[in-house]
Structures are given as structure tokens and as C-alpha cells.
Amino acid sequence: MVQELRNDDVGRYIVTTATGSLYLLDLTARTVTRSMAATVPAVEYRDVKPSKLRRDDDPLELLLLESCAVGSSARYWIQVRTDHVVTLRITSPVVRIDTPSPSKP
């Protein structure tokens, strides 16, 4: 398990948050894809209702990975809107950062 990601890192990572959302970060392609409530939330977040966010499950352009570390909220500057106004997305605390398993041929 990875403890922290930086903006200049490369590769693909799965970031799991305390609310159970998964973020697929592709730091090489500079995209982020969020899946709402994809895993069981942490105990202290079980009473929190999952939030549907604009363009969930769509790969979005990652402009800047401000922070992403286990134990803290991740902060992603992304391109969500069609009018090119930048969005700052802040997650619930990150509980895991993993590299995806290689695909089988």
C-alpha cells in the first residue's frame, strides 16, 4: 500500500476514502474517475449518506493533485465543467492508496 501521492508521480492508483468512494487516479494520463460508495465506509462514516457528485464514473482531467495521503482528505483540482471553470474536489479522509492489479490478457 502506498502512503502518499504527489503531483509529479506517474502510474495508476486506486484511492479509497472513508465514505467508501473510490478514485481511480491515472497520473500518467492525468485523469481522475470517482465511483460513489464503491466500498464499505469506515466505521465512523457508516451513518453518512453517500453523495452523488457531478460526472461520477466519468474520467475527468486532473489539473493538479494538491494532496493525497492516507489519513487526510485528498485535494484534486479537476476539469468538471464545460465552461472551463476549475473545480477543487476535496474527499473524506483517504484510508488506502493501492496500485491496481495488472489486467489479465
TORZADO-43600 format. One record per residue: residue number from 0; residue in one letter; x, y, z of N, C-alpha, C in turn. Coordinates in pm, 1 decimal, always signed. Example, Ala and Ser with C-alpha at 12.3 -4.5 7.8 and 13.67 -1.06 7.14 Angstrom:
% residues 2
<atom num="0" residuo="A" n_c1="+1319.0" n_c2="-569.0" n_c3="+780.0" ca_c1="+1230.0" ca_c2="-450.0" ca_c3="+780.0" c_c1="+1320.0" c_c2="-330.0" c_c3="+780.0"/>
<atom num="1" residuo="S" n_c1="+1285.0" n_c2="-225.0" n_c3="+708.0" ca_c1="+1367.0" ca_c2="-106.0" ca_c3="+714.0" c_c1="+1290.0" c_c2="+3.0" c_c3="+787.0"/>
//
This chain:
% residues 105
<atom num="0" residuo="M" n_c1="+84.2" n_c2="-117.9" n_c3="+0.0" ca_c1="+0.0" ca_c2="+0.0" ca_c3="+0.0" c_c1="+89.0" c_c2="+124.6" c_c3="+0.0"/>
<atom num="1" residuo="V" n_c1="+49.5" n_c2="+222.2" n_c3="-81.0" ca_c1="+119.8" ca_c2="+349.5" ca_c3="-91.0" c_c1="+66.5" c_c2="+441.8" c_c3="+18.5"/>
<atom num="2" residuo="Q" n_c1="+150.7" n_c2="+523.6" n_c3="+78.2" ca_c1="+108.4" ca_c2="+614.7" ca_c3="+184.6" c_c1="+73.3" c_c2="+754.1" c_c3="+133.9"/>
<atom num="3" residuo="E" n_c1="+136.0" n_c2="+797.0" n_c3="+23.8" ca_c1="+114.0" ca_c2="+933.0" ca_c3="-25.5" c_c1="+144.9" c_c2="+940.9" c_c3="-174.5"/>
<atom num="4" residuo="L" n_c1="+69.7" n_c2="+1024.5" n_c3="-245.0" ca_c1="+95.2" ca_c2="+1052.9" ca_c3="-386.1" c_c1="+127.2" c_c2="+1200.8" c_c3="-401.5"/>
<atom num="5" residuo="R" n_c1="+211.2" n_c2="+1230.0" n_c3="-499.1" ca_c1="+248.2" ca_c2="+1368.7" ca_c3="-529.4" c_c1="+210.7" c_c2="+1400.1" c_c3="-673.6"/>
<atom num="6" residuo="N" n_c1="+196.0" n_c2="+1526.6" n_c3="-702.1" ca_c1="+152.4" ca_c2="+1569.7" ca_c3="-834.3" c_c1="+244.5" c_c2="+1520.8" c_c3="-946.1"/>
<atom num="7" residuo="D" n_c1="+373.2" n_c2="+1507.7" n_c3="-919.8" ca_c1="+466.3" ca_c2="+1466.3" ca_c3="-1025.3" c_c1="+486.8" c_c2="+1315.1" c_c3="-1032.7"/>
<atom num="8" residuo="D" n_c1="+411.8" n_c2="+1237.3" n_c3="-952.4" ca_c1="+417.7" ca_c2="+1091.6" ca_c3="-963.7" c_c1="+354.8" c_c2="+1047.4" c_c3="-1096.2"/>
<atom num="9" residuo="V" n_c1="+384.3" n_c2="+925.0" n_c3="-1137.6" ca_c1="+322.8" ca_c2="+865.0" ca_c3="-1256.3" c_c1="+263.8" c_c2="+731.0" c_c3="-1217.0"/>
<atom num="10" residuo="G" n_c1="+179.8" n_c2="+677.2" n_c3="-1304.7" ca_c1="+118.6" ca_c2="+547.7" ca_c3="-1279.7" c_c1="-28.3" c_c2="+561.3" c_c3="-1244.8"/>
<atom num="11" residuo="R" n_c1="-89.3" n_c2="+444.0" n_c3="-1218.8" ca_c1="-232.0" ca_c2="+437.9" ca_c3="-1184.8" c_c1="-247.0" c_c2="+392.7" c_c3="-1040.2"/>
<atom num="12" residuo="Y" n_c1="-344.2" n_c2="+453.6" n_c3="-971.4" ca_c1="-366.3" ca_c2="+424.3" ca_c3="-831.0" c_c1="-515.4" c_c2="+422.2" c_c3="-801.1"/>
<atom num="13" residuo="I" n_c1="-553.9" n_c2="+339.9" n_c3="-704.5" ca_c1="-691.7" ca_c2="+338.7" ca_c3="-654.6" c_c1="-688.1" c_c2="+398.0" c_c3="-514.2"/>
<atom num="14" residuo="V" n_c1="-760.6" n_c2="+508.4" n_c3="-498.8" ca_c1="-766.3" ca_c2="+578.1" ca_c3="-370.8" c_c1="-903.3" c_c2="+549.8" c_c3="-309.9"/>
<atom num="15" residuo="T" n_c1="-905.2" n_c2="+492.5" n_c3="-189.2" ca_c1="-1029.4" ca_c2="+462.5" ca_c3="-117.9" c_c1="-1045.7" c_c2="+563.3" c_c3="-5.9"/>
<atom num="16" residuo="T" n_c1="-1166.8" n_c2="+621.3" n_c3="+4.3" ca_c1="-1192.1" ca_c2="+721.3" ca_c3="+108.0" c_c1="-1278.8" c_c2="+662.1" c_c3="+219.4"/>
<atom num="17" residuo="A" n_c1="-1286.3" n_c2="+735.1" n_c3="+329.8" ca_c1="-1359.6" ca_c2="+687.4" ca_c3="+446.8" c_c1="-1508.2" c_c2="+667.4" c_c3="+420.1"/>
<atom num="18" residuo="T" n_c1="-1565.3" n_c2="+740.3" n_c3="+325.0" ca_c1="-1707.4" ca_c2="+722.7" ca_c3="+293.3" c_c1="-1731.6" c_c2="+604.6" c_c3="+199.5"/>
<atom num="19" residuo="G" n_c1="-1624.1" n_c2="+541.3" n_c3="+151.7" ca_c1="-1637.3" ca_c2="+425.7" ca_c3="+63.3" c_c1="-1625.4" c_c2="+457.9" c_c3="-83.4"/>
<atom num="20" residuo="S" n_c1="-1601.0" n_c2="+584.2" n_c3="-117.4" ca_c1="-1582.2" ca_c2="+619.2" ca_c3="-258.4" c_c1="-1444.1" c_c2="+573.3" c_c3="-304.4"/>
<atom num="21" residuo="L" n_c1="-1436.4" n_c2="+538.8" n_c3="-432.1" ca_c1="-1309.1" ca_c2="+502.3" ca_c3="-494.2" c_c1="-1275.2" c_c2="+605.8" c_c3="-599.5"/>
<atom num="22" residuo="Y" n_c1="-1150.2" n_c2="+644.5" n_c3="-602.8" ca_c1="-1099.0" ca_c2="+734.0" ca_c3="-706.1" c_c1="-990.8" c_c2="+659.6" c_c3="-780.9"/>
<atom num="23" residuo="L" n_c1="-1009.2" n_c2="+643.7" n_c3="-911.4" ca_c1="-903.1" ca_c2="+588.3" ca_c3="-994.8" c_c1="-822.4" c_c2="+706.8" c_c3="-1046.1"/>
<atom num="24" residuo="L" n_c1="-699.6" n_c2="+718.0" n_c3="-998.1" ca_c1="-610.4" ca_c2="+825.5" ca_c3="-1040.2" c_c1="-513.2" c_c2="+770.4" c_c3="-1142.5"/>
<atom num="25" residuo="D" n_c1="-512.8" n_c2="+828.3" n_c3="-1260.2" ca_c1="-412.2" ca_c2="+793.3" ca_c3="-1360.1" c_c1="-322.4" c_c2="+915.2" c_c3="-1373.4"/>
<atom num="26" residuo="L" n_c1="-211.7" n_c2="+912.0" n_c3="-1302.4" ca_c1="-122.7" ca_c2="+1027.6" ca_c3="-1300.0" c_c1="-39.8" c_c2="+1040.0" c_c3="-1426.3"/>
<atom num="27" residuo="T" n_c1="-31.5" n_c2="+933.1" n_c3="-1505.3" ca_c1="+36.0" ca_c2="+940.5" ca_c3="-1634.0" c_c1="-54.6" c_c2="+1007.9" c_c3="-1736.2"/>
<atom num="28" residuo="A" n_c1="-180.5" n_c2="+965.3" n_c3="-1743.0" ca_c1="-278.0" ca_c2="+1023.6" ca_c3="-1837.1" c_c1="-340.3" c_c2="+1152.0" c_c3="-1782.3"/>
<atom num="29" residuo="R" n_c1="-319.1" n_c2="+1180.6" n_c3="-1652.6" ca_c1="-371.4" ca_c2="+1299.3" ca_c3="-1584.5" c_c1="-524.6" c_c2="+1299.7" c_c3="-1582.5"/>
<atom num="30" residuo="T" n_c1="-582.7" n_c2="+1187.0" n_c3="-1535.9" ca_c1="-727.6" ca_c2="+1176.6" ca_c3="-1520.5" c_c1="-761.0" c_c2="+1123.9" c_c3="-1380.9"/>
<atom num="31" residuo="V" n_c1="-884.1" n_c2="+1153.9" n_c3="-1337.3" ca_c1="-937.2" ca_c2="+1100.5" ca_c3="-1211.7" c_c1="-1082.0" c_c2="+1060.6" c_c3="-1236.3"/>
<atom num="32" residuo="T" n_c1="-1118.4" n_c2="+940.9" n_c3="-1189.5" ca_c1="-1254.2" ca_c2="+889.1" ca_c3="-1205.1" c_c1="-1304.6" c_c2="+848.5" c_c3="-1067.1"/>
<atom num="33" residuo="R" n_c1="-1418.9" n_c2="+905.3" n_c3="-1025.8" ca_c1="-1476.0" ca_c2="+875.5" ca_c3="-894.2" c_c1="-1593.8" c_c2="+780.0" c_c3="-907.4"/>
<atom num="34" residuo="S" n_c1="-1597.2" n_c2="+679.1" n_c3="-821.7" ca_c1="-1712.2" ca_c2="+589.6" ca_c3="-809.7" c_c1="-1767.7" c_c2="+605.4" c_c3="-668.9"/>
<atom num="35" residuo="M" n_c1="-1893.1" n_c2="+646.2" n_c3="-658.9" ca_c1="-1957.0" ca_c2="+672.9" ca_c3="-530.9" c_c1="-1985.9" c_c2="+543.0" c_c3="-456.3"/>
<atom num="36" residuo="A" n_c1="-1955.7" n_c2="+542.2" n_c3="-326.5" ca_c1="-1991.0" ca_c2="+431.6" ca_c3="-236.2" c_c1="-1959.3" c_c2="+295.0" c_c3="-297.7"/>
<atom num="37" residuo="A" n_c1="-1839.5" n_c2="+280.7" n_c3="-350.0" ca_c1="-1799.6" ca_c2="+156.0" ca_c3="-414.9" c_c1="-1751.3" c_c2="+51.1" c_c3="-315.4"/>
<atom num="38" residuo="T" n_c1="-1720.0" n_c2="+92.1" n_c3="-194.3" ca_c1="-1675.4" ca_c2="+0.2" ca_c3="-90.1" c_c1="-1749.5" c_c2="+33.8" c_c3="+39.8"/>
<atom num="39" residuo="V" n_c1="-1733.6" n_c2="-50.5" n_c3="+138.4" ca_c1="-1796.1" ca_c2="-28.1" ca_c3="+269.5" c_c1="-1725.7" c_c2="+90.6" c_c3="+335.7"/>
<atom num="40" residuo="P" n_c1="-1803.1" n_c2="+185.8" n_c3="+388.7" ca_c1="-1739.4" ca_c2="+300.6" ca_c3="+454.1" c_c1="-1671.8" c_c2="+262.0" c_c3="+585.4"/>
<atom num="41" residuo="A" n_c1="-1578.5" n_c2="+346.3" n_c3="+628.9" ca_c1="-1514.7" ca_c2="+327.8" ca_c3="+759.6" c_c1="-1621.9" c_c2="+337.5" c_c3="+868.1"/>
<atom num="42" residuo="V" n_c1="-1597.9" n_c2="+274.1" n_c3="+981.2" ca_c1="-1696.9" ca_c2="+267.5" ca_c3="+1089.3" c_c1="-1752.8" c_c2="+405.1" c_c3="+1123.1"/>
<atom num="43" residuo="E" n_c1="-1667.7" n_c2="+503.9" n_c3="+1138.5" ca_c1="-1713.0" ca_c2="+637.0" ca_c3="+1178.0" c_c1="-1790.6" c_c2="+710.6" c_c3="+1068.6"/>
<atom num="44" residuo="Y" n_c1="-1796.6" n_c2="+654.7" n_c3="+947.4" ca_c1="-1870.1" ca_c2="+716.3" ca_c3="+836.3" c_c1="-1991.8" c_c2="+633.5" c_c3="+793.6"/>
<atom num="45" residuo="R" n_c1="-2025.9" n_c2="+529.2" n_c3="+866.2" ca_c1="-2137.0" ca_c2="+442.2" ca_c3="+825.5" c_c1="-2271.8" c_c2="+512.3" c_c3="+827.6"/>
<atom num="46" residuo="D" n_c1="-2287.3" n_c2="+617.8" n_c3="+906.7" ca_c1="-2413.8" ca_c2="+691.3" ca_c3="+912.5" c_c1="-2419.7" c_c2="+806.7" c_c3="+813.0"/>
<atom num="47" residuo="V" n_c1="-2312.3" n_c2="+828.3" n_c3="+738.9" ca_c1="-2307.5" ca_c2="+936.8" ca_c3="+641.1" c_c1="-2367.3" c_c2="+887.5" c_c3="+510.6"/>
<atom num="48" residuo="K" n_c1="-2466.9" n_c2="+959.6" n_c3="+459.7" ca_c1="-2529.0" ca_c2="+922.1" ca_c3="+333.2" c_c1="-2433.8" c_c2="+952.4" c_c3="+217.7"/>
<atom num="49" residuo="P" n_c1="-2413.4" n_c2="+857.4" n_c3="+125.2" ca_c1="-2324.7" ca_c2="+882.0" ca_c3="+11.6" c_c1="-2374.8" c_c2="+999.5" c_c3="-72.9"/>
<atom num="50" residuo="S" n_c1="-2281.1" n_c2="+1075.7" n_c3="-126.3" ca_c1="-2314.7" ca_c2="+1191.2" ca_c3="-210.3" c_c1="-2285.2" c_c2="+1160.3" c_c3="-355.8"/>
<atom num="51" residuo="K" n_c1="-2382.1" n_c2="+1186.4" n_c3="-441.0" ca_c1="-2361.7" ca_c2="+1175.5" ca_c3="-585.2" c_c1="-2300.6" c_c2="+1307.5" c_c3="-631.4"/>
<atom num="52" residuo="L" n_c1="-2186.4" n_c2="+1301.4" n_c3="-696.9" ca_c1="-2120.4" ca_c2="+1421.3" ca_c3="-745.7" c_c1="-2131.2" c_c2="+1429.6" c_c3="-897.4"/>
<atom num="53" residuo="R" n_c1="-2125.2" n_c2="+1550.5" n_c3="-946.8" ca_c1="-2134.8" ca_c2="+1573.9" ca_c3="-1090.4" c_c1="-2028.4" c_c2="+1493.0" c_c3="-1163.8"/>
<atom num="54" residuo="R" n_c1="-2070.5" n_c2="+1419.8" n_c3="-1263.6" ca_c1="-1987.1" ca_c2="+1340.4" ca_c3="-1353.2" c_c1="-1915.0" c_c2="+1225.1" c_c3="-1283.4"/>
<atom num="55" residuo="D" n_c1="-1980.2" n_c2="+1168.8" n_c3="-1178.7" ca_c1="-1928.2" ca_c2="+1045.1" ca_c3="-1120.4" c_c1="-1913.0" c_c2="+940.8" c_c3="-1230.2"/>
<atom num="56" residuo="D" n_c1="-1812.0" n_c2="+858.4" n_c3="-1219.2" ca_c1="-1780.3" ca_c2="+748.7" ca_c3="-1312.0" c_c1="-1727.8" c_c2="+795.1" c_c3="-1446.8"/>
<atom num="57" residuo="D" n_c1="-1712.0" n_c2="+926.5" n_c3="-1466.9" ca_c1="-1650.3" ca_c2="+979.0" ca_c3="-1589.5" c_c1="-1504.5" c_c2="+1012.2" c_c3="-1561.5"/>
<atom num="58" residuo="P" n_c1="-1414.2" n_c2="+976.9" n_c3="-1651.9" ca_c1="-1275.3" ca_c2="+1021.5" ca_c3="-1634.0" c_c1="-1268.4" c_c2="+1172.7" c_c3="-1656.9"/>
<atom num="59" residuo="L" n_c1="-1215.8" n_c2="+1243.6" n_c3="-1558.7" ca_c1="-1205.4" ca_c2="+1389.3" ca_c3="-1566.8" c_c1="-1058.6" c_c2="+1429.8" c_c3="-1572.9"/>
<atom num="60" residuo="E" n_c1="-1032.4" n_c2="+1540.4" n_c3="-1639.4" ca_c1="-895.9" ca_c2="+1589.5" ca_c3="-1649.1" c_c1="-846.6" c_c2="+1633.4" c_c3="-1511.7"/>
<atom num="61" residuo="L" n_c1="-734.0" n_c2="+1578.0" n_c3="-1469.7" ca_c1="-670.0" ca_c2="+1615.4" ca_c3="-1344.4" c_c1="-570.3" c_c2="+1726.7" c_c3="-1374.0"/>
<atom num="62" residuo="L" n_c1="-599.3" n_c2="+1844.9" n_c3="-1323.0" ca_c1="-512.2" ca_c2="+1959.1" ca_c3="-1346.2" c_c1="-399.4" c_c2="+1966.5" c_c3="-1243.8"/>
<atom num="63" residuo="L" n_c1="-432.3" n_c2="+1933.0" n_c3="-1117.8" ca_c1="-331.8" ca_c2="+1937.2" ca_c3="-1011.9" c_c1="-373.2" c_c2="+1843.6" c_c3="-899.2"/>
<atom num="64" residuo="L" n_c1="-282.8" n_c2="+1759.3" n_c3="-858.8" ca_c1="-301.4" ca_c2="+1678.2" ca_c3="-738.5" c_c1="-235.8" c_c2="+1757.9" c_c3="-626.2"/>
<atom num="65" residuo="E" n_c1="-318.6" n_c2="+1830.5" n_c3="-551.2" ca_c1="-265.0" ca_c2="+1915.7" ca_c3="-444.6" c_c1="-216.1" c_c2="+1831.5" c_c3="-327.5"/>
<atom num="66" residuo="S" n_c1="-296.1" n_c2="+1731.2" n_c3="-289.4" ca_c1="-254.0" ca_c2="+1642.5" ca_c3="-181.1" c_c1="-333.4" c_c2="+1512.6" c_c3="-188.3"/>
<atom num="67" residuo="C" n_c1="-269.6" n_c2="+1404.6" n_c3="-146.6" ca_c1="-335.2" ca_c2="+1274.8" ca_c3="-140.2" c_c1="-248.1" c_c2="+1184.9" c_c3="-52.9"/>
<atom num="68" residuo="A" n_c1="-290.8" n_c2="+1170.1" n_c3="+73.7" ca_c1="-214.2" ca_c2="+1089.2" ca_c3="+168.9" c_c1="-310.3" c_c2="+1016.6" c_c3="+261.3"/>
<atom num="69" residuo="V" n_c1="-274.3" n_c2="+895.8" n_c3="+298.2" ca_c1="-354.9" ca_c2="+817.7" ca_c3="+391.5" c_c1="-367.4" c_c2="+896.6" c_c3="+522.0"/>
<atom num="70" residuo="G" n_c1="-492.8" n_c2="+908.7" n_c3="+570.7" ca_c1="-519.7" ca_c2="+978.1" ca_c3="+694.8" c_c1="-566.9" c_c2="+1121.3" c_c3="+679.0"/>
<atom num="71" residuo="S" n_c1="-558.7" n_c2="+1175.1" n_c3="+556.7" ca_c1="-601.4" ca_c2="+1313.0" ca_c3="+530.0" c_c1="-694.3" c_c2="+1314.9" c_c3="+409.4"/>
<atom num="72" residuo="S" n_c1="-769.8" n_c2="+1422.3" n_c3="+397.0" ca_c1="-853.9" ca_c2="+1439.7" ca_c3="+278.0" c_c1="-764.9" c_c2="+1466.5" c_c3="+157.1"/>
<atom num="73" residuo="A" n_c1="-800.3" n_c2="+1407.2" n_c3="+43.8" ca_c1="-729.4" ca_c2="+1436.1" ca_c3="-81.0" c_c1="-788.3" c_c2="+1562.9" c_c3="-141.0"/>
<atom num="74" residuo="R" n_c1="-705.2" n_c2="+1636.0" n_c3="-214.4" ca_c1="-747.7" ca_c2="+1760.0" ca_c3="-281.1" c_c1="-704.1" c_c2="+1753.1" c_c3="-427.0"/>
<atom num="75" residuo="Y" n_c1="-806.3" n_c2="+1746.6" n_c3="-515.8" ca_c1="-782.4" ca_c2="+1736.3" ca_c3="-659.9" c_c1="-839.0" c_c2="+1859.4" c_c3="-729.1"/>
<atom num="76" residuo="W" n_c1="-759.5" n_c2="+1926.2" n_c3="-811.4" ca_c1="-809.0" ca_c2="+2032.6" ca_c3="-898.5" c_c1="-840.7" c_c2="+1964.9" c_c3="-1032.0"/>
<atom num="77" residuo="I" n_c1="-967.6" n_c2="+1967.7" n_c3="-1070.2" ca_c1="-1013.0" ca_c2="+1892.5" ca_c3="-1187.4" c_c1="-1096.4" c_c2="+1979.5" c_c3="-1280.2"/>
<atom num="78" residuo="Q" n_c1="-1111.4" n_c2="+1931.3" n_c3="-1402.7" ca_c1="-1195.5" ca_c2="+1998.0" ca_c3="-1502.0" c_c1="-1326.3" c_c2="+1920.3" c_c3="-1511.7"/>
<atom num="79" residuo="V" n_c1="-1430.4" n_c2="+1972.2" n_c3="-1445.2" ca_c1="-1561.3" ca_c2="+1907.8" ca_c3="-1444.1" c_c1="-1656.3" c_c2="+1979.0" c_c3="-1539.0"/>
<atom num="80" residuo="R" n_c1="-1650.8" n_c2="+2110.6" n_c3="-1536.9" ca_c1="-1749.1" ca_c2="+2194.1" ca_c3="-1607.7" c_c1="-1709.7" c_c2="+2216.6" c_c3="-1753.0"/>
<atom num="81" residuo="T" n_c1="-1810.9" n_c2="+2235.9" n_c3="-1836.9" ca_c1="-1785.6" ca_c2="+2260.0" ca_c3="-1979.0" c_c1="-1743.0" c_c2="+2404.0" c_c3="-2006.3"/>
<atom num="82" residuo="D" n_c1="-1762.7" n_c2="+2494.3" n_c3="-1908.7" ca_c1="-1721.2" ca_c2="+2632.8" ca_c3="-1928.5" c_c1="-1576.4" c_c2="+2656.3" c_c3="-1883.4"/>
<atom num="83" residuo="H" n_c1="-1505.8" n_c2="+2549.5" n_c3="-1849.6" ca_c1="-1363.4" ca_c2="+2550.3" ca_c3="-1814.2" c_c1="-1332.1" c_c2="+2619.2" c_c3="-1682.5"/>
<atom num="84" residuo="V" n_c1="-1432.4" n_c2="+2637.6" n_c3="-1597.3" ca_c1="-1405.8" ca_c2="+2684.2" ca_c3="-1461.6" c_c1="-1355.3" c_c2="+2563.6" c_c3="-1383.0"/>
<atom num="85" residuo="V" n_c1="-1241.5" n_c2="+2579.6" n_c3="-1319.3" ca_c1="-1175.9" ca_c2="+2469.3" ca_c3="-1248.8" c_c1="-1249.9" c_c2="+2438.3" c_c3="-1118.5"/>
<atom num="86" residuo="T" n_c1="-1254.6" n_c2="+2309.4" n_c3="-1082.9" ca_c1="-1320.7" ca_c2="+2263.0" ca_c3="-961.6" c_c1="-1217.4" c_c2="+2203.6" c_c3="-866.9"/>
<atom num="87" residuo="L" n_c1="-1226.8" n_c2="+2239.5" n_c3="-739.5" ca_c1="-1146.8" ca_c2="+2175.4" ca_c3="-636.0" c_c1="-1234.8" c_c2="+2070.7" c_c3="-569.8"/>
<atom num="88" residuo="R" n_c1="-1196.4" n_c2="+1945.2" n_c3="-579.3" ca_c1="-1271.7" ca_c2="+1837.9" ca_c3="-514.2" c_c1="-1191.1" c_c2="+1791.7" c_c3="-393.2"/>
<atom num="89" residuo="I" n_c1="-1256.9" n_c2="+1794.9" n_c3="-276.1" ca_c1="-1195.0" ca_c2="+1752.6" ca_c3="-151.0" c_c1="-1268.3" c_c2="+1627.8" c_c3="-103.1"/>
<atom num="90" residuo="T" n_c1="-1194.2" n_c2="+1522.6" n_c3="-75.2" ca_c1="-1253.6" ca_c2="+1394.6" ca_c3="-36.1" c_c1="-1266.0" c_c2="+1384.0" c_c3="+115.7"/>
<atom num="91" residuo="S" n_c1="-1337.5" n_c2="+1282.3" n_c3="+160.1" ca_c1="-1329.4" ca_c2="+1242.5" ca_c3="+300.4" c_c1="-1188.1" c_c2="+1184.2" c_c3="+320.4"/>
<atom num="92" residuo="P" n_c1="-1147.8" n_c2="+1158.2" n_c3="+442.7" ca_c1="-1011.5" ca_c2="+1107.4" ca_c3="+464.6" c_c1="-980.0" c_c2="+981.9" c_c3="+381.2"/>
<atom num="93" residuo="V" n_c1="-859.9" n_c2="+979.3" n_c3="+327.8" ca_c1="-811.9" ca_c2="+865.3" ca_c3="+249.1" c_c1="-775.0" c_c2="+753.3" c_c3="+345.9"/>
<atom num="94" residuo="V" n_c1="-826.6" n_c2="+632.1" n_c3="+317.8" ca_c1="-794.3" ca_c2="+516.9" ca_c3="+403.1" c_c1="-697.5" c_c2="+419.4" c_c3="+336.4"/>
<atom num="95" residuo="R" n_c1="-691.0" n_c2="+421.4" n_c3="+202.7" ca_c1="-598.8" ca_c2="+332.0" ca_c3="+129.5" c_c1="-559.4" c_c2="+395.4" c_c3="-2.7"/>
<atom num="96" residuo="I" n_c1="-436.7" n_c2="+368.8" n_c3="-44.4" ca_c1="-389.9" ca_c2="+401.3" ca_c3="-179.6" c_c1="-322.6" c_c2="+275.1" c_c3="-230.9"/>
<atom num="97" residuo="D" n_c1="-378.3" n_c2="+217.9" n_c3="-336.0" ca_c1="-325.8" ca_c2="+93.4" ca_c3="-391.6" c_c1="-294.3" c_c2="+110.2" c_c3="-539.6"/>
<atom num="98" residuo="T" n_c1="-208.4" n_c2="+22.7" n_c3="-590.2" ca_c1="-188.6" ca_c2="+13.6" ca_c3="-733.9" c_c1="-280.7" c_c2="-95.8" c_c3="-783.6"/>
<atom num="99" residuo="P" n_c1="-348.4" n_c2="-72.4" n_c3="-897.2" ca_c1="-440.8" ca_c2="-174.9" ca_c3="-946.8" c_c1="-367.3" c_c2="-300.8" c_c3="-988.2"/>
<atom num="100" residuo="S" n_c1="-436.0" n_c2="-412.7" n_c3="-977.7" ca_c1="-378.5" ca_c2="-539.4" ca_c3="-1024.3" c_c1="-362.6" c_c2="-533.0" c_c3="-1174.4"/>
<atom num="101" residuo="P" n_c1="-255.0" n_c2="-592.9" n_c3="-1225.9" ca_c1="-239.1" ca_c2="-593.7" ca_c3="-1372.9" c_c1="-355.1" c_c2="-668.4" c_c3="-1437.9"/>
<atom num="102" residuo="S" n_c1="-396.7" n_c2="-618.7" n_c3="-1554.8" ca_c1="-505.6" ca_c2="-686.4" ca_c3="-1627.7" c_c1="-454.6" c_c2="-817.6" c_c3="-1683.2"/>
<atom num="103" residuo="K" n_c1="-544.6" n_c2="-912.4" n_c3="-1686.7" ca_c1="-511.1" ca_c2="-1041.6" ca_c3="-1746.1" c_c1="-539.4" c_c2="-1035.4" c_c3="-1894.7"/>
<atom num="104" residuo="P" n_c1="-450.8" n_c2="-1093.1" n_c3="-1976.2" ca_c1="-474.1" ca_c2="-1088.0" ca_c3="-2122.8" c_c1="-595.1" c_c2="-1166.0" c_c3="-2165.1"/>
//
